[in-house]
Every structure is written in C-alpha cells, then in structure tokens.
Amino acid sequence: MQTLEHWEEWKERCALGLCRKDTQRALQAFAHARFHRFAIVLAKTTNTPNPNTLTPAPAEAWHGLETHFCLRNTREGKSFKDWLFTPIGGHATPTLASVQGGATVLMRDVVRERLRREFSSRLMRSLDAPTGTLDGQFAPTLKELLAGPLDTAHDVEERELLDLASAEADKAMAGLDRRERIALLARELGLSLACPAVTQAAGCGKSVLNTAYHNALVGLAGHVRSRYPKEDKAALARLTILLFQNVKARILSWGKSETSTAQLCMLIDEPVT
C-alpha cells in the first residue's frame, strides 16, 4: 500500500532507484496497477486485446511514468513532479489522494504512448495475410506484392531521429556544467549521488547533485525543443530519449578522461573480494 511518505521520499531523492526497497515496491505496484487499468480500456484499440499482455512488469511501468516526469513539463513550463505535489482543494499541503490522482492522469498518457509505439492498431492488416482469393485459391500476400525490401515509414523516421540525436549530442553535452556531468556520470555508473567519492568529485553535497541531475534532464529536453520546435510531442519525446542515450555514452568517455572523475569509474571496476 502506498503512503504519502513513499511519494515524498521519491520526490526528495529524485529517482526511485535511490529510495528504500519498500518505497520502490509500493510505487512500482501503483504504476503497474494504474497501467493495467488503462490497458483494459485501451486494449480494444490495439491488435493485442489482452490487457495482461499489454501491461509491462511493475518496474518497467514505473520507469515509463518516471521518464514522463523527467522529460516533460506542463503547458505552463512547470515540471510535472512539482505540479504533482501542488496542494489542491484548499489543502495547505499535498495529500496522498491528490498526488496519486495526478500520477494517474499522467499514467494515462504514458499508456497511450507506449501502446502507440509498441503495438499496432486493430485496423492494421498483416503483410503476411492473403489479399483475397482467385478462383478458390489464395492470392499473393501484401508482402509479396511489395517491390524491394520492406521499409516502413516508422523505420525511416526512427533512422532520422537516430541521426539527429547523434548529431546533437556534442552540442547538448557542451551545454552541461561540471556538476550536471558528474551527476549523470554517477547515475550511469550506478553510484549513489550521496557516495562520498561522488560528492568529493563534484565539490558539493547530495542535494545540490540531485538538483544538478534534474537540471541536466530538463536541459536536454529543452535543447531538443529549441532545436526542433515544429516537431510533434511524440517525436520530441523520442528524440530526447535518443539524445540522452548518446549523451550518456559521451559522459562515460568524459568521466574516464578527467582526472577528478576517473576514480568514480574505477570504483565499479574494482574486483569483489
């Protein structure tokens, strides 16, 4: 069962992976249950009508929601995480009902986007299906009637986004300050932002690094929006994720090349005794 304390701990520590195990289990269970609820409603729009098949594992369901929090803002430019904890209904402080109600609304968008991206519409027809019958015999399939190798519009769009993300990575990396880079490096290495070696390398405490990590994510999303303002929200979200992946690869190279951060990379390479 989720409590307001679980949500507040997650807000304070920025990522669920830094929270206590019971908090991780509680919020992952929340995400899984809400995802399944919307999957039941939206299953009829896909070619996979079983909501159990559409619903990912609890950890993956939460990851989708947490990514939505990190990469997107409200129309007023406010982060969804801050929006989630805004008191409503005359309350001086947020309540469990208001926080979970807001998270449920956002999960609906997460489910819609995942189903759109991962599953086909029920109106789509398989390319392996016969086009009809001729004198009682099956006609060729749609795939057989296509000339040349199959190359869908989705494949073309994905390649374009991959190329754009790679091209923008160096510029986006240059926009990160030192503490933002160290925060990203630590998270990529699986190190806590409270790790003494991390705080020593950054020259600041865990709270400042938490803020730096959040600012880095917001900055990457802002970089994409400023560079491609005419793209739709789905393309911007996908491009931001691909850009983040490219930047993480560069962050690892940067960390190993910097004297003050190379020791962080060595921490995970030390043999277990």
N, C-alpha and C positions, 0 to 999 in steps of 0.2 A: 504494500500500500504506500502511495506517495504522500509525502508531507511537504509543507511549505519550506521546512528546513532543508529538504533534499534539493529543491529548486534554488534556494538561496545559496547553498554550498556550490552548486554548479555555476551560478552567476558569478560568485566571488572568484572561483578558480578557473573560469573561462572555458574549460574543456572537461567533459565528463570523465575522461581518462585520468584526470588528476584528483578525482573525488574518491571518497570511501567506496568500498565494494557494495555496501548496502544501498548507497545512493545510486551507483551505476545500475544495479539490478532494478531498483524502483523506477528510475526514469526510462530505462530501456523497456521495461514492461509497459509503461504508459505509452511509449511510442508505438510499440507492437500492437497494443490493443486498439489505439486510435487508427493506425494504418489499416488494420483488418476491418474496422467498422466502415471506413470509406471504401475499401476494396470490395466489400459486399455490395455497396451501392453502385460502384463504377464498373464492376466486373462485366456487366451486360454490354458495355461499350467496347470490350476487347474480344479477341479471338480465344481468350482463355477464361471461361466463365467461372472457374473455381476460385473463389477469393483466397483460399488457403494457398494455392499455387502462386497467386499474385503477391501475397504478403511475405516480405523477407524476414530473416531472423531478427530478434529484438535488437541486437547490437547494430545491425545494418539499418533497421528502421530509425533508430535514434540518430545514426550518422547522417542520414538524409535530412532529418529535422535540424540537427546542429549545423550542418553545412548551409542550410537555408538561413539560419540565424546569422552566420558569419558573413555570407556573401551578399545578402540583400538588405535593403533599407525600406522604411515606409515611404509613402509619397512625400512626406514632409522632410525626408532626409535623415530621419531618426533610426538608429539601429533597432532591429526587431527585438533584440534582447532587452534593451532599455524600455521599449514600448511594452514588452510583456510584463514588466514589473511596475508599470504606471498604475497608481491606485485609481479605482473607478467606483461609481455608485456611492459616493460620499464617504468612502473609507479613507482614513489617513495613511494607511499602508496597504500594500497589495495583500490579497487573500489567496488561499490555495485555489479557490474556485475561479478567481479572476485570472490567475496565472495559467491554470490548466485550460481554461476556456479559450484564452488567446492562443495557447500552443495547439489546441485542437483545430482552431481556424487555420493556422499556418500549415498544419499537417495535411489538410485537405489539398492545398496547393502542391505539397510535396508528393502526395499520392498521384495526383493528376499528371504531374510532370514525369514521374517515374513510369507510369503506365503508358504515357505517350511515347516516351523514349525507348522503353524496353519491350513493349508488346504491340502487336498490330491491331488495327481496328477490326471489328467483327465484319465490316463491309469489305475488307480486303480478301482477295481470292489468291490461293496458292498458285505460283507459276508452274507447279507440277500437275495441276488439275487439267483434265482434258477440256478443250474449248467447246466440245459438243460431240455429236455423233454423225457419221456419214454412212447411210445405208446400213445402219445397225452396228457399225464399227466405230471405235473411239477415234476421234480426230487427234492431231498432234497437240501437245501441251503448249501453254503460252511460252514457256521457256524455250521450247524447240523452235518456236516461230520468231524468236528474237535473234537479230543478226549480231554476231560477235559476242564477246564476253559480257556477262551481266554487270552493269554498273549503275546502281540506283542513285537517285538524287541525294539520298541520305549519305551514301558513300562519298559523293562528290563534296557535299557540304562539310562532312567530317574532315576530309583531307584539307579543305580550305581553312578550317578552324585550326587544325594541327599546324599548318604552315604559318598562320597568323600568330599563334601562341609562341612558336619558336622564334619568329622574327621580333616579337615584342618583349621577349624575356630579358634581354640585356638592358633595355630601356627601363623596364619595370624594376629590375634589380638595382639599377643606379639610383632609383628613387627611394630606396630603403635606407634608413640610417643604421648606424652600427648596432644599436640595441635591438632594433627590429630584426636585423640579420641574425644576431645571436639568439633571439627568442625563437625564430624559425629553425635555426640550426639545432637548438636543444630539442625542440619538439620532433624534428625529423630523426634525431638520434635516439629518441625515446627517453630523454633525460627530463627530470622534473625541473621546472623553472625555479624551484626552491633549492636545487642542488648547489652546494657551496661553490663548486668549480664553475658553474654557470653564472652565478651572481658575481663571483670574483672577476670572471672574464668581462662581464658587462659593466661592472663598476656600479651596480645598483641592486636593489632588493627585488624580491619576488613580485610584489605588487606593481612596480614600475615595469618589470618584464611582461607581466600579464597584459598591461596596457599596451606595451610595445607590440606584442603578438597580435592583439586585436587591431591595432592601428595598421599593422602590415597587411592583414587580410582586407581591411577596408580600403587601404591604399591601392592594392592590386585590383580590387573591383572597380575603384574609381578610375584607375588608369585605363581599364577596358572601356568603361562608359565614355570617358572623354575622347578616346581614340576612335570609337565606333558608335557615335550617338544615334545613328539611324537604324542600328540592328534591333531586332525584337528581343524581348526579355529572355526567351529560351536560348537564343544564340549567344547573348551576352553572358548568361549563366554558364553555359558550356565552355565558352571561350575563357572565362575567368578561371574555371577549374583546370583547363588545359594549361593556362598561363601559370597557375600556381604549381602545377607539376613540373613545368620547365624551370621555374624559379627555384624550387626545392633542389633540383639536380645541381644548379649553379651554386646554391647555398652550401651544399656539401663540398664542392670543389673549393669554394672560398674559405670555408672553415678549416680545411686541411692545409691551405696555403698560408693562413695567418698564424703567426707565432703564438698570439694570445689565445687563440681558439683551437689550435691543433690538439691541445691536451684533452679537449672535450671529445674529439674523435677517437683519441687513444683510449678513453675510458671504456668505450663499448668494444674495443678490440682486445682488451686485457683478457687473458685466459681465466676461466673459472677454476679456482683451487679448492 
